[in-house]
């Protein structure tokens, strides 16, 4: 392992030298690319240096131990050897995990779609509750949320809502939320006090740039229409709403929540790129096979991933059997604990596969 880690450290130092090269500094795109690579390797290099330093300290202490005559000095050297040897297993595990290729989408912002499922009005209310949960979670992470498109439900909440989440490594966290969310509770509209089960689906899509997905204009059908709902006189009198159909895949996106047709069109293109990118990812993952079968974070929208049980004040994530409290997750800040547990389970799984 030593030789491999030394090569990694040498490559990192070479990267640092490139970042100080005036030719690179004067090229914003190249500098940004190298800076991103440098940042992504930082933790691995830190752990590699710690590991090699521990090995060097053990070797040096063993040499001194052979020459030491004093009993106290020998005891002190033996303690140093033991302390450094105890560090090695944990450092090896960290390094193995960091050597596993990262998901290239982890750094991306995301587009999240919440869609009411079975359960009538209560499903729409639950979809709205999930959106509020993500709003609070995003605020706790310092992320920004921008609603791209929404269709309110008559009883409250949403039939569908799509929003963009922008911030540091958003997709690396939010990707665990894709799937079917189920709630068991007494609806506000239930006069008999009976518990109802409702669902909502969540799709988390990595935002795709034009570089990631090239779309031919000839493959698009663009329709404009009058927006509906509250918003003033111009809402129903100007053709500001936009619907775009990608003809080769029959993928349809639409937006009417922005102020102008130009803004709605741009939002539609963002959503379309994200959906086409997701289709391409699913195709690649299907070809890769084993990774797609993983129960952790595979983003299958048809899978029931989590149940929110209000009467029992319990939330269960079925992928790993993790339990938390209903109010803590849906109304508070415990969503972070659930996602951390999922990330830890994925880490353990990847390490097991790497052995």
Long-range contacts (C-beta under 8 A, 24 or more apart in sequence): 1-51, 1-92, 1-95, 2-52, 2-55, 5-48, 5-51, 5-52, 5-95, 6-52, 8-41, 8-44, 8-45, 8-48, 9-45, 9-48, 9-49, 9-52, 11-41, 12-38, 12-41, 12-45, 15-41, 36-107, 40-102, 43-98, 44-95, 44-98, 44-99, 47-91, 47-94, 47-95, 47-98, 48-95, 50-87, 50-91, 51-88, 51-91, 51-92, 51-95, 54-84, 54-85, 54-87, 54-88, 54-91, 55-84, 55-88, 57-84, 58-84, 58-85, 93-351, 96-351, 96-354, 96-355, 97-347, 97-350, 97-351, 97-354, 99-354, 100-350, 100-351, 100-354, 103-171, 103-172, 103-175, 105-171, 105-175, 105-206, 105-281, 106-169, 106-171, 106-172, 106-175, 107-169, 107-171, 107-172, 108-170, 108-171, 108-206, 108-207, 109-164, 109-165, 109-166, 109-167, 109-170, 109-171, 109-206, 109-207, 110-164, 110-165, 110-170, 110-171, 110-174, 110-175, 110-204, 110-205, 110-206, 110-207, 111-148, 111-162, 111-163, 111-164, 111-165, 111-204, 111-205, 111-207, 111-270, 111-271, 111-274, 112-162, 112-163, 112-164, 112-165, 112-174, 112-177, 112-202, 112-203, 112-204, 112-205, 113-160, 113-161, 113-162, 113-201, 113-202, 113-203, 113-205, 114-158, 114-160, 114-161, 114-162, 114-200, 114-201, 114-202, 115-159, 115-160, 115-200, 115-201, 115-202, 115-203, 116-153, 116-157, 116-158, 116-159, 116-160, 116-200, 117-180, 117-198, 117-199, 117-200, 117-201, 118-197, 118-198, 118-199, 119-183, 119-196, 119-197, 119-198, 119-199, 120-198, 121-153, 121-154, 121-155, 121-156, 121-187, 121-189, 122-155, 122-183, 122-187, 122-189, 122-196, 122-198, 123-198, 123-199, 123-200, 124-153, 124-154, 124-155, 124-156, 124-157, 124-158, 124-159, 125-153, 125-155, 125-156, 125-157, 125-187, 125-188, 126-157, 126-181, 126-183, 126-198, 126-199, 126-200, 127-153, 127-157, 127-158, 127-159, 127-160, 127-161, 127-200, 128-153, 128-156, 128-157, 128-158, 128-161, 129-157, 129-183, 129-330, 130-181, 130-200, 130-202, 130-330, 131-157, 131-158, 131-161, 131-163, 133-329, 133-330, 133-331, 133-335, 134-163, 134-165, 134-177, 136-332, 136-333, 137-333, 137-335, 137-336, 138-165, 138-167, 140-333, 140-336, 141-167, 141-168, 141-173, 142-167, 142-168, 143-167, 143-168, 143-170, 147-257, 148-255, 148-257, 148-267, 148-270, 148-271, 149-253, 149-254, 149-255, 149-256, 149-257, 149-267, 149-271, 150-257, 152-229, 155-189, 162-271, 164-207, 164-270, 171-204, 171-206, 171-207, 173-339, 173-343, 174-204, 175-204, 175-206, 175-297, 175-299, 176-296, 176-297, 176-339, 176-342, 176-343, 177-202, 177-204, 177-305, 177-339, 178-202, 178-203, 178-204, 178-297, 178-298, 178-299, 178-300, 178-301, 178-305, 179-299, 179-300, 179-301, 179-302, 179-303, 179-304, 179-305, 179-306, 180-301, 180-302, 180-303, 180-304, 180-305, 181-305, 181-306, 181-308, 182-304, 182-306, 182-307, 182-308, 183-307, 183-308, 183-309, 183-310, 184-307, 184-308, 184-309, 184-310, 184-311, 185-308, 185-309, 185-310, 185-311, 186-310, 186-311, 195-311, 199-304, 201-301, 202-301, 203-278, 203-299, 203-301, 204-299, 205-274, 205-275, 205-277, 205-278, 206-274, 206-277, 206-278, 206-281, 207-270, 207-273, 207-274, 208-273, 208-274, 208-276, 208-277, 209-273, 210-273, 212-273, 212-277, 213-273, 213-276, 213-277, 213-280, 215-246, 215-269, 215-272, 215-273, 215-276, 219-246, 219-247, 219-248, 220-244, 220-245, 220-246, 220-247, 221-245, 221-247, 222-265, 224-261, 227-256, 228-256, 229-256, 240-264, 242-267, 242-268, 243-268, 244-268, 244-269, 244-272, 246-272, 246-276, 249-276, 249-279, 251-275, 251-276, 251-279, 294-346, 294-349, 295-319, 295-320, 296-320, 296-342, 296-345, 296-346, 296-349, 297-342, 297-346, 306-338, 317-341, 317-342, 319-345, 320-345
